[in-house]
Each structure stands twice: as C-alpha cells, then as structure tokens.
Amino acid sequence: MYSRVLRLASSGINAEYGSVNKRGNERIVTADKFVLAMGGRPNYPDIPGAKEYAITSDDIFSLKHHPGKTLCVGASYISLECAGFLHGLGVDTTVLVRSILLRGFDRDCSEKIGNYMEATGLKFIRPGTPLRIECVTEATETSPPELRVFYSVNGEEKSDTFNTVLFAIGRTPLTDRINPDAIGLKYDPNLKVPVDEGELTNVDNVYAIGDIINAPELTPLAIQSGRLLAKRLYGDSKILTDYINVPTTVFTPLEYGSVGLSEEDAIAKYGDENIEVYHTKHTPTEHVLREPSAIDDHNFAKLICNTADNERVVGLHYLGPNAGEVTGGFGLGIIMGATKSDFDRLVGIHPTSSEVFSTMKITKRSGASIDVEDC
C-alpha cells in the first residue's frame, strides 16, 4: 500500500508514477493505465471526546468486553444494522438520529423500518445531535467504560450514560492519501473523484472505482465495476457498470431489499405524472405459523413504474424476511427492462414472500387500502 503519489510523466502510451510507502521507500511504477480504488474509512464527528472514547462500526467486533449499554449515532444502514443486531442480542441499545433514516433510500420503506425497530423495543433519540463525550469511569480488561454523552434535541441540551458509543455517520474516501494534486486529479470537496460512464477520471489514463467515486458504497458493486473495467480495457467488452439498477439489502431487523430508484428519485427523474406506484402489505409464511404480533403489520412491497415507457418497472422495494434472496432474483428482471405486465404474467411460487410481486393491483394514487387479504 503506497501512501503518496510523487509525479506523473506522460510518455505517449505509458505513464510513470512514483510512490513512497510509510517507511519512506520510493518505488517507480510504469504502466499505460492506472486504477484508483483506495476505499474509505468511517468518520468521526468533530466534537470533544469522540475519537478518545467512541468507536466506529469497524471496531464493534474487536471489543475485548461486552459492549454494555450502547448508543449508535447515525441514520445510515450501518448504524441501523449494528443497532438491530445488538438489540437482538439483548444489548440495551439506543439510536441517535439527526434527521431522516436511511437518506437516499425510499422514504416509505425507511420510515417503516424505523417504526418496526421502535415496536420491537429499540430506542430512538430523534432528532438529536451529539455535542461531546466525557469519561465517567475508565474501562478495565473485563468491563466497558462508563461514558456520559451530551446531545442536543431541538436546541435543548440533554445527556445520558452509555458504555459504548458507536459512530456510523458516513465514510470519507482516502483520495487525499495519494497526493492527487501531483497528477492534476480532480476531486470534489468531499474527496469523491468524478468519473465518466467508463470510470475514467480527468487524467486520461487514470480510472477510479469503488467508494472513492459518486456511486453506491457497496463492495459487490465495486468488485463488479472492476471486473467490467478490466474486460473493457484488456478484452473486447463494451459493457458498462449499471450504477442505478443495483440490487441491495439493508439487514435491519425488518430486512429491506431494493433495486432501482426510490419513489422520490423516480418522480424527480420522470415527473410525478409519469409515475405509478403499486404497493401492498404482505404476510410471510414464517409469520403465519406463530402467534400474531404487533410487528407483523410492517411487511411491505412496492413497484414503481414509468407509465411513459409502457409501465417499465424503475424501482422495486421489499420489506420482510429473506429480502436479499427476493431482491437479488428480481434484480435481473429490472436490469432487462421488465414492465408491470411482465410481473403480472409471472406465476408466483406459493407460499413465498416473493409471490407478492406477481399479484399487485393497488396503486398508491387510488388511495385504496393495502391491508392483506386472506389467500
């Protein structure tokens, strides 16, 4: 891993890059193409005590002691996933959220996830902003510290004690670690590197992929874009990475799978008059075989269709068990341009959760009830 780019000397086909590792050893590498894929690291807020006493999601599995009473700070999927599994393990867990949950995801689904988590007993402080962290009692080899966290709620300062404070408030690309200015590489104030549809930067032989570009920060997507880039550069492929129709799952206690656009992004892209949303609640078989619960009402599915394009499905969203399995399968159909009529003629497998997408009839615009009917 090299920490600093020294220079770029263009020489027709090849370019020469010098680098220095952390021990100060210089190395010169010559190639006709370079790919930047440094990734990113979790952020800490600029508040007193954050770096001294808190951890990030990178550290949660390396604790030497039980986390004890835990505060997860952030509304990202990483924050909610960590809070979810800690709560599921019986840890007293609270989530401190500045504004909305899961920014960038579908708002209907994001709020349903929050409601579900609260219904299971997980606590939220919302809206809340951390102010400072103070250590009350130091940690020992067998027990966590006691930390007092001060935070603001609607301008009022409050505080509570926790044993572990976990920040999951986003990640910063490591672009600045390679001295990008030395080769004239352009990057945004947030250190993201602008690229064209083929991942080419403003430097004509330097490409960038993964978390350092403006794309979903997902490991499988970074791997796929790297594979496709290699095939274009050194094979005869012309296939570009699709950064829109990316199947993904948020592994919160109520799992959330999605592919394509959120309802909000679809409306912004195609216009409200061209968007038809089909939605419904559903009852997974796993829930039928146990006593009814107040949390059963949160399972949900949604298809977002562009009526100006033969009701092509531009977004699919699912809340319920096995979300990754459901979404991964339908992802191929979305990529291939499936329409609502294609979903309608699909024979669903009964009794599975994925069957819900083959029987959707109720539109959001109609205002009709989406409560589950008996099969």
Residue pairs with C-beta under 8 A, 6 or more apart in sequence:
1 21
1 22
2 19
2 20
2 21
2 27
2 178
3 19
3 20
3 21
3 22
3 177
3 178
4 19
4 20
4 177
4 178
4 179
5 17
5 18
5 19
5 178
5 179
5 180
5 182
5 183
6 17
6 18
6 19
6 20
6 26
6 179
6 182
7 16
7 17
7 18
7 182
7 183
8 15
8 16
8 17
8 182
8 183
8 184
8 203
9 15
9 16
10 205
13 32
14 30
14 31
14 32
15 30
15 31
15 32
15 34
15 205
16 28
16 29
16 30
17 28
17 29
17 30
17 31
17 34
17 183
18 26
18 27
18 28
18 29
19 26
19 27
19 28
19 29
20 26
20 27
21 27
32 205
33 205
33 206
33 207
33 233
34 205
34 206
34 207
35 206
35 207
35 208
35 209
35 226
35 229
36 175
36 178
36 185
36 193
36 201
36 206
36 207
36 208
36 209
36 212
37 208
37 209
37 210
37 212
37 222
37 226
38 173
38 174
38 175
38 177
38 178
38 210
38 212
39 173
39 174
39 210
39 211
39 212
40 171
40 172
40 173
40 174
40 211
40 212
40 217
41 58
41 171
41 172
41 174
42 56
42 57
42 58
42 167
42 168
42 169
42 170
42 171
43 56
43 167
43 169
43 170
43 171
43 172
44 50
44 51
44 54
44 56
44 167
45 73
45 130
45 167
45 169
47 130
47 131
47 132
47 133
48 132
48 133
48 134
49 132
49 133
49 134
49 135
49 147
50 130
50 133
50 167
52 133
52 135
53 133
53 134
53 135
53 145
53 147
53 165
54 73
54 133
54 147
54 165
54 166
54 167
55 63
55 164
55 165
55 166
55 167
56 166
56 167
56 168
57 78
57 79
57 82
57 166
57 168
59 166
60 67
60 82
60 166
63 144
63 164
64 141
65 139
65 140
65 141
65 142
65 143
65 144
66 91
66 143
66 144
67 86
67 91
67 144
67 163
67 164
68 91
68 92
68 143
68 144
68 162
68 163
68 164
69 91
69 92
69 93
69 94
69 161
69 162
69 163
69 164
70 83
70 86
70 91
70 92
70 93
70 94
70 162
70 163
70 164
70 165
70 166
71 93
71 94
71 95
71 96
71 149
71 160
71 162
71 164
71 165
71 166
72 79
72 80
72 82
72 83
72 86
72 93
72 94
72 95
72 96
72 166
72 168
73 79
73 95
73 96
73 130
73 165
73 166
73 167
73 168
73 169
74 95
74 96
74 97
74 167
74 168
74 169
74 170
75 95
75 97
75 98
75 99
75 100
75 101
75 102
75 103
76 102
76 103
76 168
76 169
76 170
77 102
77 105
77 250
77 251
77 252
78 168
79 95
79 166
79 168
79 169
80 95
80 101
80 102
80 113
80 117
80 250
80 252
81 250
81 251
81 252
82 166
82 168
83 93
83 94
83 95
83 117
83 122
84 117
84 122
84 251
84 252
84 253
86 93
87 93
87 117
87 120
87 121
87 122
87 253
88 253
93 122
93 123
94 122
94 123
94 124
94 125
94 160
94 162
95 117
95 122
95 123
95 124
95 125
95 126
96 124
96 125
96 126
96 128
96 129
96 130
96 149
96 151
97 124
97 125
97 126
97 127
97 128
98 127
98 128
98 129
99 127
100 107
100 110
101 110
101 111
101 113
101 114
102 109
102 110
102 113
102 250
102 256
104 262
105 250
105 256
105 258
105 262
106 258
106 262
106 263
106 264
106 302
106 315
106 317
107 262
107 263
107 264
108 263
108 279
108 300
108 302
108 317
109 256
109 258
109 300
109 302
109 317
109 319
110 256
112 254
112 298
112 300
112 319
113 250
113 252
113 254
113 256
113 298
113 319
114 124
115 298
116 252
116 253
116 254
116 295
116 298
116 319
117 124
117 252
117 253
117 254
118 124
119 294
119 295
119 298
120 253
120 295
122 253
125 151
125 153
127 153
127 154
128 151
128 152
128 153
129 151
129 152
130 149
130 150
130 151
131 150
131 151
131 152
131 157
132 149
132 150
133 147
133 148
133 149
133 150
133 165
134 147
134 148
134 150
135 145
135 146
135 147
135 148
136 145
136 146
136 147
136 148
136 161
137 145
137 146
138 145
139 145
144 163
144 164
145 163
146 161
146 162
146 163
147 161
147 162
147 163
147 164
147 165
148 159
148 160
148 161
149 159
149 160
149 161
149 162
149 165
150 157
150 158
150 159
151 157
151 158
151 159
152 158
171 211
171 217
172 190
172 191
173 190
173 191
173 192
173 193
173 211
173 212
174 191
174 212
175 185
175 187
175 191
175 192
175 193
175 212
176 191
180 187
180 193
183 203
183 206
184 202
184 203
185 193
185 201
185 202
185 203
185 206
186 193
186 194
186 201
186 202
187 193
187 194
188 194
188 214
191 212
192 212
192 213
192 214
193 201
193 208
193 212
193 213
194 201
194 202
194 213
194 214
195 201
195 207
195 208
195 213
197 240
198 207
198 229
198 232
198 240
199 207
199 208
199 209
199 213
199 225
199 229
199 241
200 206
200 207
201 207
201 208
207 229
209 222
209 225
209 226
209 229
210 217
210 222
210 225
210 226
211 217
211 222
215 221
215 225
215 243
216 243
216 246
216 248
218 246
218 248
221 241
221 243
221 246
224 241
225 241
228 237
228 239
228 240
228 241
229 241
231 237
231 239
232 238
232 239
232 240
242 335
244 260
244 261
245 259
245 260
245 331
245 334
245 335
246 259
247 257
247 258
247 259
247 327
247 328
247 330
247 331
247 334
248 257
248 258
248 259
248 327
249 255
249 256
249 257
249 258
249 323
249 324
249 327
250 256
250 257
250 323
251 323
251 324
254 295
254 298
254 299
254 319
254 320
255 319
255 320
255 321
255 322
255 323
255 324
256 317
256 318
256 319
256 323
257 317
257 318
257 323
257 324
257 326
257 327
257 328
258 315
258 316
258 317
258 318
258 327
259 315
259 316
259 327
259 330
259 331
259 334
260 304
260 313
260 314
260 315
260 316
260 334
261 269
261 304
261 314
261 315
262 304
262 315
262 317
263 275
263 277
263 302
263 304
263 315
265 315
266 275
266 304
266 306
266 314
266 315
267 275
269 314
270 306
270 308
270 314
274 306
274 307
274 308
275 304
275 305
275 306
275 307
276 304
276 305
276 307
276 311
276 340
276 363
276 365
277 302
277 303
277 304
277 305
277 363
277 364
277 365
278 302
278 303
278 305
278 340
278 360
278 361
278 362
278 363
278 364
279 300
279 301
279 302
279 303
279 360
279 362
279 363
279 364
279 370
280 300
280 301
280 356
280 359
280 360
280 362
280 370
280 372
281 297
281 299
281 300
281 301
281 370
281 371
281 372
282 299
282 300
282 301
282 320
282 353
282 356
282 372
283 296
283 299
283 372
284 299
284 320
284 321
284 353
285 351
285 352
285 353
286 321
287 293
287 296
287 299
288 351
298 319
299 319
299 320
299 353
300 317
300 318
300 319
300 320
301 317
301 318
301 319
301 320
301 356
301 357
301 360
302 315
302 316
302 317
302 318
303 313
303 315
303 316
303 340
303 343
303 357
303 360
304 313
304 314
304 315
304 316
304 317
305 311
305 312
305 313
305 314
305 339
305 340
306 312
306 314
310 339
310 341
311 339
311 340
311 341
312 337
312 338
312 339
313 333
313 334
313 338
313 339
313 340
313 342
313 343
314 334
316 327
316 330
316 331
316 334
316 357
318 326
318 327
318 353
318 356
318 357
320 326
320 353
321 353
322 353
325 354
326 353
326 354
329 354
330 354
330 357
333 342
333 343
343 357
343 358
343 360
344 358
346 357
346 358
347 358
348 354
348 355
348 356
348 357
348 358
348 359
349 355
350 375
351 375
362 368
362 369
362 370
